[in-house]
């Protein structure tokens, strides 16, 4: 390990963040996403980032420490019940033009699902999910704040599009 690399601890629990891990993992599988991330405000410690990728360890950045949990680890937390999310084939995209070819209402449907995830997180926490597209370098991402105080953000790869307050 070089001097710039930090050790990543493998843990069996992240305490008060276990329900967030369970919610992200459940959402990931329920919505057929490739990644689900939460930014969770904590009272004294500052925000934590929980990153759950498909078939990958769950990464939790606690600010002063980075830890991993095995993806399939059993945690003492109930999985939330999310509204039905239709599984769709990878969207055809043109990331340069910011274009997504999808069935009518498909992106709005996923936006509603991410809003439901954000609502589950509560407070002013943030939820983000990504889905596969025809361009592996340009996943479709949707970000929502739990309290709805900011508009949804849709991304294609590195390009971000702030949606209107009335969308979808």
Residue pairs with C-beta under 8 A, 6 or more apart in sequence:
1 7
6 66
8 59
8 66
8 67
8 68
9 65
9 66
9 67
9 68
10 57
10 67
10 68
10 69
10 70
11 67
11 68
11 69
12 69
12 73
13 69
13 75
13 76
14 21
14 48
14 50
14 60
14 62
14 67
14 69
16 42
17 40
17 48
17 50
17 60
18 75
18 76
18 77
19 77
19 78
20 38
20 40
20 50
20 121
21 50
21 52
21 58
21 60
21 69
21 75
21 77
22 75
22 77
22 78
22 79
22 80
23 38
23 79
23 80
23 117
23 120
23 121
24 36
24 37
24 38
24 50
24 52
24 58
24 117
25 36
25 52
25 58
25 71
26 79
26 80
26 82
27 33
27 36
27 82
27 113
27 117
27 127
27 129
28 34
28 35
28 36
28 52
28 53
28 54
28 129
30 82
30 85
31 82
31 85
31 87
31 110
31 113
31 129
31 131
32 85
32 87
32 88
32 131
33 54
33 129
33 130
33 131
34 53
34 54
34 130
34 131
34 132
34 139
35 51
35 52
35 53
35 54
35 128
35 129
35 130
35 139
36 52
36 117
36 127
36 128
36 129
36 130
37 49
37 50
37 51
37 52
37 127
37 128
37 129
38 49
38 50
38 117
38 121
38 125
38 126
38 127
38 128
39 47
39 48
39 49
39 125
39 126
40 47
40 48
40 49
40 50
40 121
40 125
41 47
41 123
41 124
41 125
42 48
45 62
45 63
46 63
47 63
48 60
48 61
48 62
48 63
49 59
49 60
49 61
50 58
50 59
50 60
50 61
51 58
51 59
51 60
51 61
52 58
52 71
53 59
55 71
56 71
57 68
57 69
57 70
57 71
58 68
58 69
58 70
58 71
59 66
59 67
59 68
60 66
60 67
60 68
60 69
80 120
82 113
82 116
82 117
82 120
83 112
83 113
83 116
85 109
85 110
85 113
86 106
86 109
88 102
88 103
88 106
88 131
90 131
90 132
90 133
90 134
91 100
91 101
91 102
91 106
91 107
91 131
91 133
91 134
91 140
92 100
92 101
92 102
92 133
92 134
93 99
93 100
93 101
93 133
93 134
93 135
93 138
93 140
93 156
95 135
95 137
95 138
95 156
95 157
95 159
98 156
98 159
98 161
100 107
100 133
100 140
100 156
105 168
107 140
107 142
107 154
107 168
108 167
108 168
110 129
110 131
110 140
110 142
111 142
111 144
111 152
111 154
111 163
111 167
111 168
112 168
113 129
114 127
114 128
114 129
114 142
114 143
114 144
114 152
115 144
115 148
115 152
117 127
117 129
117 144
118 125
118 126
118 127
118 144
118 145
118 146
119 146
120 127
121 127
121 146
122 146
123 146
123 147
124 145
124 146
124 147
124 149
125 145
125 146
126 143
126 144
126 145
126 146
127 143
127 144
127 146
128 141
128 142
128 143
128 144
129 141
129 142
130 139
130 140
130 141
131 139
131 140
131 141
132 139
132 140
133 139
133 140
133 156
135 157
137 157
138 156
138 157
138 159
139 156
139 157
140 154
140 155
140 156
141 153
141 154
141 155
141 156
142 152
142 153
142 154
142 155
143 152
143 153
143 154
143 155
144 152
151 162
151 163
151 164
151 165
151 167
152 162
152 163
152 167
152 168
153 160
153 161
153 162
153 163
154 160
154 161
154 163
155 161
